[in-house]
């Protein structure tokens, strides 16, 4: 894992998520969160089974949550690559699903999450993850 910061978007895998999202939204001004979750499942970045433990799936869920949180907080995505994307439609059901995906990483659900094990003991990462969950929770 090439990582240079606390956020999932500050890693090689996070940049892969951002690149895939940029390609997906090239011709779009707005996208539904549900569409994003479906798209990332279709390209193999997220599992159909939300309980499946996998480094890529966990990192993708967190990276998507970080993008959504930036949109919630700033009214825009804040990532230069996504400047043409003016809106993310956030339905409660989809926010809840994304929050649960992130929460299960933070909780190390299953007890064998590689991403959690790599960051275990990193108080900055824990605070970051708790903040992501808090922002998503406030939208529910």
C-alpha positions as CSV (number, residue, x, y, z in Angstrom):
1,X,0.0,0.0,0.0
2,X,1.5,3.3,-1.1
3,X,0.1,5.8,1.4
4,X,1.2,9.3,2.3
5,X,-1.5,10.4,4.6
6,X,-4.4,9.5,6.8
7,X,-7.2,9.6,4.3
8,X,-7.9,6.7,1.9
9,X,-7.7,9.2,-0.9
10,X,-4.0,9.7,0.1
11,X,-3.0,6.3,-1.1
12,X,-2.4,4.6,-4.4
13,X,-5.7,2.7,-4.1
14,X,-7.6,5.9,-3.3
15,X,-6.2,7.5,-6.4
16,X,-7.5,4.5,-8.4
17,X,-10.9,5.2,-7.0
18,X,-10.7,8.9,-7.9
19,X,-9.5,8.0,-11.4
20,X,-12.4,5.5,-11.9
21,X,-14.9,8.1,-10.6
22,X,-13.5,10.7,-12.9
23,X,-13.9,8.5,-15.9
24,X,-17.4,7.5,-14.9
25,X,-18.6,11.1,-14.4
26,X,-16.8,12.7,-17.4
27,X,-20.1,13.5,-19.2
28,X,-22.2,14.1,-16.0
29,X,-23.0,17.1,-14.0
30,X,-24.7,15.1,-11.3
31,X,-24.6,11.5,-10.1
32,X,-26.6,9.5,-7.5
33,X,-24.6,7.9,-4.7
34,X,-26.5,4.7,-5.5
35,X,-25.1,4.8,-9.1
36,X,-21.6,5.2,-7.8
37,X,-21.9,2.3,-5.4
38,X,-23.3,0.1,-8.2
39,X,-20.6,1.3,-10.7
40,X,-17.8,0.4,-8.2
41,X,-19.4,-3.0,-7.7
42,X,-19.5,-3.6,-11.5
43,X,-15.8,-2.7,-12.0
44,X,-14.8,-4.9,-9.0
45,X,-13.8,-2.2,-6.5
46,X,-16.7,-3.1,-4.1
47,X,-18.2,-6.5,-3.3
48,X,-21.8,-7.4,-3.8
49,X,-21.7,-8.8,-0.3
50,X,-21.1,-5.9,2.1
51,X,-19.7,-8.2,4.8
52,X,-16.9,-9.5,2.5
53,X,-13.5,-8.5,3.9
54,X,-11.0,-7.2,1.3
55,X,-8.4,-4.4,1.4
56,X,-9.6,-3.0,-1.9
57,X,-13.3,-3.0,-1.0
58,X,-12.6,-1.4,2.3
59,X,-10.4,1.3,0.8
60,X,-12.9,2.0,-1.9
61,X,-15.8,2.4,0.5
62,X,-13.7,4.9,2.6
63,X,-12.5,6.8,-0.4
64,X,-16.1,7.2,-1.7
65,X,-17.2,8.3,1.8
66,X,-14.4,10.9,1.8
67,X,-15.6,12.3,-1.5
68,X,-19.2,12.3,-0.3
69,X,-18.1,14.0,3.0
70,X,-16.2,16.7,1.1
71,X,-19.4,17.3,-1.0
72,X,-21.6,17.4,2.1
73,X,-19.2,19.9,3.9
74,X,-18.4,22.1,0.9
75,X,-21.2,21.7,-1.6
76,X,-18.6,20.5,-4.1
77,X,-16.3,17.5,-4.4
78,X,-13.1,19.6,-3.8
79,X,-11.1,17.3,-6.1
80,X,-9.8,19.0,-9.2
81,X,-10.4,16.0,-11.4
82,X,-14.1,16.1,-10.5
83,X,-14.7,19.8,-11.2
84,X,-17.3,19.1,-13.8
85,X,-19.4,17.1,-11.3
86,X,-21.7,19.7,-9.7
87,X,-23.8,17.4,-7.5
88,X,-24.0,14.0,-5.8
89,X,-27.6,13.0,-5.0
90,X,-27.7,11.5,-1.6
91,X,-30.6,9.3,-0.6
92,X,-30.8,8.1,3.0
93,X,-30.7,4.4,2.1
94,X,-27.5,4.9,0.1
95,X,-25.8,7.1,2.8
96,X,-26.7,4.4,5.3
97,X,-25.1,1.7,3.2
98,X,-21.9,3.7,2.7
99,X,-21.8,4.6,6.4
100,X,-22.1,0.9,7.3
101,X,-19.3,-0.1,4.9
102,X,-17.0,2.5,6.6
103,X,-18.2,1.6,10.1
104,X,-17.4,-2.1,9.7
105,X,-13.8,-1.2,8.8
106,X,-13.5,1.1,11.8
107,X,-15.0,-1.6,14.0
108,X,-12.7,-4.3,12.3
109,X,-15.9,-6.3,11.7
110,X,-14.9,-9.9,11.2
111,X,-11.6,-9.3,13.0
112,X,-9.4,-9.8,10.0
113,X,-9.5,-6.5,8.0
114,X,-6.1,-5.8,6.4
115,X,-6.7,-2.1,6.2
116,X,-7.6,-1.9,9.9
117,X,-4.6,-4.0,10.9
118,X,-2.3,-1.7,8.9
119,X,-3.7,1.4,10.7
120,X,-4.3,-0.2,14.1
121,X,-3.0,2.1,16.8
122,X,-2.9,5.2,14.5
123,X,-4.9,7.7,16.4
124,X,-5.0,10.1,13.5
125,X,-6.6,7.5,11.3
126,X,-9.1,6.5,14.0
127,X,-10.1,10.2,14.4
128,X,-10.4,10.6,10.6
129,X,-12.6,7.5,10.3
130,X,-14.8,8.6,13.2
131,X,-15.2,12.0,11.5
132,X,-16.2,10.4,8.2
133,X,-18.8,8.3,10.0
134,X,-20.0,11.4,12.0
135,X,-20.5,13.4,8.8
136,X,-22.4,10.6,7.1
137,X,-24.5,10.0,10.2
138,X,-25.5,13.7,10.4
139,X,-27.0,13.4,6.9
140,X,-29.3,10.5,7.9
